[in-house]
Amino acid sequence: MTLAGKHKETAMRLGFTAEQEELRTGVRRLLTEHASTDRLRAELESEEPYDAGLWKLMAESLGLHAMAIPEEYGGAGYGFREQSVVLEEMGRVLLRSPYLSTVVVAANALLLGDDEELRREWLPRIAAGDAIASLAHVEADGDWRATRPRASAVRDGEGWRVTGTKSFVLDGVQADLLLVLASVAGGEEGETVLLAVDTREAGVVAEDVPVLDMTRRLATVTFAGARGRAVALGARARQVLDATLGIAAAGLACEQVGGAARSLEVAVEYAKVREQFGVPIGSFQAIKFKCADMLLDLEAARSAAYYAAAAVADDAADLPVATSVAKAVCSDAYTAITGEMIQVLGGIGYTWEHDAHLYFKRAKASQHLFGDSDLHREQLAVRVGV
């Protein structure tokens, strides 16, 4: 392929079709109407973990839950490109929803796993918006790679029983299904199993934990001999987990781009109308430079996220590299942009009444979710042989 051909192919991978842009318009319209920050603040003051009505509306009106699930499991059979569009729009409004944990992370773990019966049982429910699921692999040490899980699993007839505690579980209290990584008791050194545990089973206790980002719920989940079924065992468990975490990182990167884009818009809009010395503050060189730097950070993050989304959609050979790059770049960009947004806003940006702190807290929390920038740069260095 010629250099020009390669450039054209890359542009096609990073761009969106007319149908995907129509999807973006539809999702933005829905979320603008039903997921404003005023509604978000009302939700934060209520005891409800998320807007159940909007959750069902997203599933039924636009089919967002079913979008990337294959048709044989009740889905629409689209791919990660379409899902990346949805995630970016959700990031713009700081959507408080178990969509990331359920539709992006858990559903893909089931698809990547080895149990067809589990797929047929749970994926149609996820596609219809009737089930919430999440991945439970991190423990108290905060190792998102989960290289040495202390939770242990023992065989129990045709199934398994798992004992241990998992930390930082997305939507863990609300989840109907948890995918739990555990060491195999009595197995070979380092042998693990990824189990599907129905939270209605005895021996499962989930508790919400205090969080910086109030728009995203995390839980500690304790298992005391809870029954589960193997999604993947041995080397396959690690393969499924690593692939799932790559998809999760790409999905979160798209969310971060949406939030960063909205933060830049807020800063620029304010700089146009806020006057000092009789002129808009956006006319001052210092503010211009800040906004220009924010735009550069945003476009770098957008390119990285879109490339990672394309790599997931195409199951590209460089997928692990692309997802680590996207998570590192987008995490740093989102944090920097929200910080500079507050600087442009000045005093009002520090108030509870303004939305700036909601975006800043989401940026800081997302920076650590699925591994921080340092972790992903370390993984990237290993993968490229540095």
C-alpha positions as CSV (number, residue, x, y, z in Angstrom):
1,M,0.0,0.0,0.0
2,T,1.3,3.5,-0.9
3,L,1.8,6.2,1.8
4,A,-1.2,8.0,0.5
5,G,-3.3,4.8,0.7
6,K,-2.2,4.3,4.3
7,H,-3.2,7.9,5.2
8,K,-6.6,7.4,3.6
9,E,-7.2,4.2,5.5
10,T,-6.2,5.8,8.8
11,A,-8.6,8.8,8.1
12,M,-11.4,6.3,7.4
13,R,-10.7,4.5,10.7
14,L,-10.8,7.8,12.7
15,G,-13.8,9.3,11.0
16,F,-17.5,8.6,11.3
17,T,-20.1,7.7,8.7
18,A,-23.3,9.8,8.1
19,E,-25.3,7.1,10.0
20,Q,-23.0,7.3,13.0
21,E,-23.3,11.1,13.0
22,E,-27.0,10.7,13.0
23,L,-26.7,8.4,16.0
24,R,-24.7,11.1,17.7
25,T,-27.4,13.7,17.0
26,G,-30.1,11.4,18.4
27,V,-28.2,10.5,21.5
28,R,-27.3,14.1,22.2
29,R,-30.9,15.1,21.8
30,L,-32.1,12.4,24.2
31,L,-29.4,13.2,26.9
32,T,-29.9,17.0,26.6
33,E,-33.6,16.5,27.4
34,H,-33.3,13.8,30.0
35,A,-29.8,14.1,31.5
36,S,-29.2,17.8,32.1
37,T,-26.9,18.8,35.0
38,D,-30.0,20.1,36.8
39,R,-31.4,16.6,36.8
40,L,-28.0,15.2,37.7
41,R,-27.9,17.4,40.8
42,A,-31.4,16.3,41.8
43,E,-30.3,12.7,41.4
44,L,-27.2,13.3,43.6
45,E,-29.5,14.6,46.4
46,S,-31.8,11.6,46.1
47,E,-31.2,8.0,47.3
48,E,-31.6,6.5,43.8
49,P,-28.3,5.2,42.4
50,Y,-29.3,6.2,38.8
51,D,-32.3,7.3,36.8
52,A,-34.1,4.0,36.1
53,G,-36.5,5.7,33.8
54,L,-33.8,7.0,31.6
55,W,-32.0,3.6,31.7
56,K,-35.0,1.9,30.2
57,L,-35.6,4.8,27.8
58,M,-32.1,4.5,26.4
59,A,-32.6,0.7,25.9
60,E,-36.1,1.0,24.3
61,S,-36.1,4.2,22.3
62,L,-32.6,4.1,20.8
63,G,-31.5,0.6,21.6
64,L,-28.3,1.8,23.1
65,H,-27.8,-1.3,25.4
66,A,-28.3,-3.7,22.5
67,M,-26.2,-1.8,20.0
68,A,-22.9,-3.7,20.2
69,I,-24.4,-7.1,21.2
70,P,-24.6,-9.7,18.4
71,E,-28.1,-10.3,17.0
72,E,-28.1,-14.0,18.2
73,Y,-28.1,-12.7,21.8
74,G,-30.9,-10.1,21.3
75,G,-28.6,-7.3,20.2
76,A,-28.5,-5.0,17.1
77,G,-25.2,-6.3,15.9
78,Y,-23.3,-3.0,15.5
79,G,-19.8,-2.5,16.7
80,F,-17.6,-0.5,19.0
81,R,-17.5,2.5,16.6
82,E,-21.1,3.1,17.2
83,Q,-20.7,2.5,20.9
84,S,-17.8,5.0,21.1
85,V,-20.1,7.7,19.7
86,V,-22.6,6.9,22.5
87,L,-19.9,6.9,25.2
88,E,-18.6,10.3,24.1
89,E,-22.0,11.8,24.3
90,M,-22.6,10.3,27.7
91,G,-19.3,11.8,28.9
92,R,-20.4,15.3,27.8
93,V,-23.3,15.2,30.3
94,L,-21.6,13.2,33.1
95,L,-24.3,10.5,32.7
96,R,-24.9,8.7,36.0
97,S,-25.6,5.3,34.8
98,P,-24.4,1.7,34.9
99,Y,-23.9,1.7,31.1
100,L,-20.1,1.5,31.2
101,S,-20.0,-1.3,33.7
102,T,-22.7,-3.3,32.1
103,V,-22.9,-2.7,28.4
104,V,-19.2,-2.0,27.7
105,V,-17.3,-4.0,30.3
106,A,-19.4,-7.0,31.5
107,A,-21.1,-7.7,28.2
108,N,-17.8,-7.8,26.4
109,A,-16.3,-10.1,29.0
110,L,-19.2,-12.5,28.5
111,L,-18.7,-12.3,24.7
112,L,-15.0,-13.0,25.1
113,G,-15.5,-15.9,27.5
114,D,-16.0,-19.6,26.9
115,D,-19.5,-20.2,28.3
116,E,-22.2,-20.1,25.7
117,E,-25.0,-20.8,28.2
118,L,-24.0,-17.7,30.2
119,R,-24.1,-15.6,27.1
120,R,-27.6,-16.8,26.2
121,E,-28.8,-16.3,29.7
122,W,-27.4,-12.8,30.4
123,L,-26.8,-10.9,27.1
124,P,-30.5,-10.7,26.1
125,R,-31.3,-9.2,29.5
126,I,-28.5,-6.7,29.2
127,A,-29.6,-5.8,25.7
128,A,-33.1,-5.2,26.9
129,G,-32.0,-3.1,29.9
130,D,-33.3,-5.7,32.3
131,A,-29.9,-6.5,34.0
132,I,-26.9,-4.7,35.4
133,A,-23.6,-6.4,35.5
134,S,-20.0,-5.5,36.4
135,L,-16.5,-6.7,36.6
136,A,-15.0,-7.4,40.1
137,H,-11.3,-8.0,39.8
138,V,-9.5,-5.4,41.8
139,E,-8.7,-5.9,45.5
140,A,-7.7,-3.6,48.3
141,D,-4.2,-3.2,47.0
142,G,-5.6,-1.2,44.0
143,D,-3.8,-3.2,41.4
144,W,-6.0,-2.8,38.3
145,R,-4.0,-5.6,36.5
146,A,-5.0,-8.0,39.4
147,T,-1.8,-9.9,38.9
148,R,-2.2,-11.8,42.2
149,P,-5.8,-12.1,43.3
150,R,-6.3,-13.1,46.9
151,A,-9.9,-14.1,46.4
152,S,-9.9,-17.9,46.0
153,A,-12.2,-20.3,44.2
154,V,-12.8,-24.0,44.8
155,R,-14.7,-26.5,42.6
156,D,-18.1,-27.4,43.8
157,G,-19.5,-30.1,41.5
158,E,-20.0,-28.6,38.1
159,G,-19.6,-25.1,39.5
160,W,-17.4,-23.1,41.8
161,R,-17.5,-21.3,45.1
162,V,-15.6,-18.1,45.6
163,T,-14.4,-16.4,48.8
164,G,-12.7,-13.1,49.2
165,T,-13.3,-9.3,48.9
166,K,-13.2,-7.1,45.8
167,S,-12.8,-3.4,45.8
168,F,-13.6,-0.5,43.5
169,V,-16.4,-2.5,41.8
170,L,-18.4,-0.2,39.4
171,D,-22.1,-0.3,40.3
172,G,-21.4,-3.2,42.6
173,V,-24.4,-2.7,44.8
174,Q,-26.8,-2.5,41.9
175,A,-25.3,-5.3,39.9
176,D,-27.4,-8.5,39.2
177,L,-24.3,-10.3,37.9
178,L,-20.6,-9.9,38.9
179,L,-17.7,-11.3,37.0
180,V,-15.2,-12.2,39.6
181,L,-11.5,-13.0,39.2
182,A,-10.1,-15.5,41.7
183,S,-7.1,-17.7,42.3
184,V,-7.8,-21.4,41.9
185,A,-7.4,-23.1,45.3
186,G,-5.1,-26.0,45.0
187,G,-4.3,-25.1,41.4
188,E,-1.0,-24.3,39.8
189,E,0.9,-21.2,40.9
190,G,-0.8,-18.2,39.4
191,E,-3.8,-20.2,38.0
192,T,-7.0,-18.0,38.0
193,V,-10.6,-18.4,37.1
194,L,-13.1,-15.7,36.0
195,L,-16.5,-16.5,37.5
196,A,-20.0,-15.3,36.8
197,V,-21.7,-14.8,40.2
198,D,-25.5,-14.1,40.4
199,T,-25.8,-11.6,43.2
200,R,-29.0,-13.2,44.4
201,E,-26.8,-16.1,45.6
202,A,-26.1,-16.5,49.3
203,G,-22.7,-15.2,50.3
204,V,-22.6,-12.0,48.4
205,V,-22.6,-8.7,50.3
206,A,-22.0,-5.4,48.5
207,E,-21.5,-2.0,50.1
208,D,-21.1,1.4,48.5
209,V,-18.0,3.3,49.4
210,P,-17.3,7.1,49.6
211,V,-16.1,8.5,46.3
212,L,-14.7,11.7,44.9
213,D,-16.8,11.5,41.7
214,M,-20.4,11.4,42.9
215,T,-21.6,10.6,39.4
216,R,-20.1,7.2,39.4
217,R,-20.7,4.6,42.1
218,L,-18.1,2.2,43.5
219,A,-18.5,-0.7,45.9
220,T,-16.7,-3.2,48.0
221,V,-18.1,-6.7,47.5
222,T,-17.5,-9.6,49.9
223,F,-18.0,-13.2,48.8
224,A,-18.3,-15.9,51.4
225,G,-18.5,-19.2,49.5
226,A,-20.8,-17.7,46.8
227,R,-21.6,-20.0,43.9
228,G,-20.4,-19.1,40.4
229,R,-19.8,-20.5,36.9
230,A,-16.6,-20.3,35.0
231,V,-16.5,-17.7,32.2
232,A,-12.9,-18.7,31.6
233,L,-10.3,-20.8,33.4
234,G,-6.5,-20.7,33.6
235,A,-4.7,-18.9,30.8
236,R,-8.0,-18.1,29.2
237,A,-9.1,-16.2,32.3
238,R,-6.1,-13.9,32.0
239,Q,-6.7,-13.4,28.2
240,V,-10.4,-12.6,28.7
241,L,-9.6,-10.2,31.5
242,D,-6.8,-8.4,29.6
243,A,-9.0,-8.0,26.5
244,T,-11.9,-6.8,28.5
245,L,-9.8,-4.2,30.3
246,G,-8.5,-3.0,26.9
247,I,-12.1,-2.5,25.7
248,A,-12.9,-0.8,29.0
249,A,-10.0,1.6,28.7
250,A,-11.0,2.5,25.1
251,G,-14.6,3.1,26.2
252,L,-13.6,5.2,29.1
253,A,-11.2,7.2,26.9
254,C,-14.2,8.1,24.6
255,E,-16.2,9.2,27.7
256,Q,-13.2,11.4,28.8
257,V,-13.1,13.1,25.4
258,G,-16.8,14.0,25.7
259,G,-16.3,15.5,29.1
260,A,-13.2,17.3,28.0
261,A,-14.9,18.8,25.0
262,R,-17.8,20.1,27.1
263,S,-15.3,21.6,29.6
264,L,-13.6,23.5,26.8
265,E,-16.9,24.7,25.5
266,V,-17.8,26.0,29.0
267,A,-14.5,27.9,29.3
268,V,-14.7,29.5,25.8
269,E,-18.4,30.5,26.3
270,Y,-17.6,32.2,29.6
271,A,-14.5,33.9,28.2
272,K,-16.7,35.5,25.5
273,V,-19.2,37.0,27.9
274,R,-17.2,37.8,31.0
275,E,-15.9,41.3,30.8
276,Q,-13.0,42.9,32.6
277,F,-11.7,46.5,32.0
278,G,-14.6,46.8,29.6
279,V,-13.7,44.0,27.2
280,P,-14.3,40.2,27.2
281,I,-11.6,38.3,29.1
282,G,-11.3,36.1,26.0
283,S,-9.5,39.0,24.3
284,F,-6.6,38.7,26.8
285,Q,-3.6,36.9,25.6
286,A,-3.3,34.8,28.7
287,I,-6.8,33.4,28.3
288,K,-6.3,32.9,24.6
289,F,-3.2,30.8,25.3
290,K,-5.0,28.7,27.9
291,C,-7.9,28.0,25.5
292,A,-5.5,27.2,22.7
293,D,-3.6,24.7,24.9
294,M,-6.8,23.1,26.0
295,L,-7.8,22.6,22.4
296,L,-4.5,21.0,21.6
297,D,-4.9,18.6,24.5
298,L,-8.5,17.8,23.4
299,E,-7.6,17.1,19.8
300,A,-4.7,14.8,20.9
301,A,-7.0,13.0,23.2
302,R,-9.7,12.7,20.5
303,S,-7.3,11.2,18.0
304,A,-6.1,8.7,20.6
305,A,-9.6,7.7,21.6
306,Y,-10.9,7.4,18.1
307,Y,-7.9,5.3,17.0
308,A,-8.4,3.0,20.1
309,A,-12.1,2.7,19.3
310,A,-11.3,1.7,15.7
311,A,-8.7,-0.8,16.9
312,V,-11.4,-2.4,19.1
313,A,-13.9,-2.4,16.3
314,D,-11.5,-4.0,13.9
315,D,-9.8,-6.3,16.5
316,A,-6.5,-4.8,15.2
317,A,-3.1,-6.2,16.0
318,D,-2.1,-3.0,17.8
319,L,-5.2,-3.0,20.0
320,P,-3.3,-3.3,23.3
321,V,-1.0,-0.5,22.4
322,A,-3.8,1.7,21.1
323,T,-5.9,1.3,24.2
324,S,-3.1,2.1,26.6
325,V,-2.1,5.2,24.6
326,A,-5.7,6.3,24.6
327,K,-6.2,5.8,28.4
328,A,-3.0,7.6,29.3
329,V,-3.5,10.5,26.9
330,C,-7.2,11.0,27.6
331,S,-6.8,10.8,31.3
332,D,-4.1,13.5,31.4
333,A,-5.9,15.7,28.9
334,Y,-9.3,15.6,30.7
335,T,-7.6,16.4,34.0
336,A,-5.6,19.3,32.5
337,I,-8.6,20.7,30.6
338,T,-11.0,20.7,33.6
339,G,-8.3,22.3,35.7
340,E,-7.7,25.1,33.2
341,M,-11.5,25.5,32.8
342,I,-11.7,26.4,36.5
343,Q,-8.9,28.9,36.0
344,V,-10.7,30.6,33.1
345,L,-13.9,30.7,35.1
346,G,-12.2,32.3,38.1
347,G,-14.1,32.5,41.4
348,I,-17.3,31.1,40.0
349,G,-15.5,28.0,39.0
350,Y,-14.8,27.1,42.6
351,T,-18.4,27.3,43.7
352,W,-20.7,24.4,44.4
353,E,-23.4,25.9,42.2
354,H,-21.3,25.8,39.0
355,D,-20.9,22.5,37.2
356,A,-17.1,22.8,36.9
357,H,-16.3,20.8,40.0
358,L,-18.5,17.9,38.8
359,Y,-16.4,17.7,35.6
360,F,-13.1,18.1,37.5
361,K,-14.0,15.3,39.9
362,R,-15.1,13.0,37.1
363,A,-11.8,13.7,35.4
364,K,-9.7,12.9,38.5
365,A,-11.6,9.8,39.3
366,S,-11.6,8.6,35.6
367,Q,-7.8,9.1,35.6
368,H,-7.4,6.2,38.0
369,L,-10.3,4.0,36.8
370,F,-8.9,0.9,34.9
371,G,-5.4,2.0,35.8
372,D,-3.8,5.5,35.8
373,S,-1.6,7.1,33.2
374,D,1.6,5.7,34.8
375,L,0.3,2.2,34.7
376,H,-0.7,2.4,31.1
377,R,2.6,4.0,30.1
378,E,4.4,1.2,31.9
379,Q,2.3,-1.4,30.0
380,L,3.0,0.5,26.8
381,A,6.7,0.4,27.4
382,V,6.7,-3.3,28.0
383,R,4.6,-4.0,24.9
384,V,6.9,-2.0,22.6
385,G,10.0,-3.4,24.1
386,V,11.4,-0.3,25.8
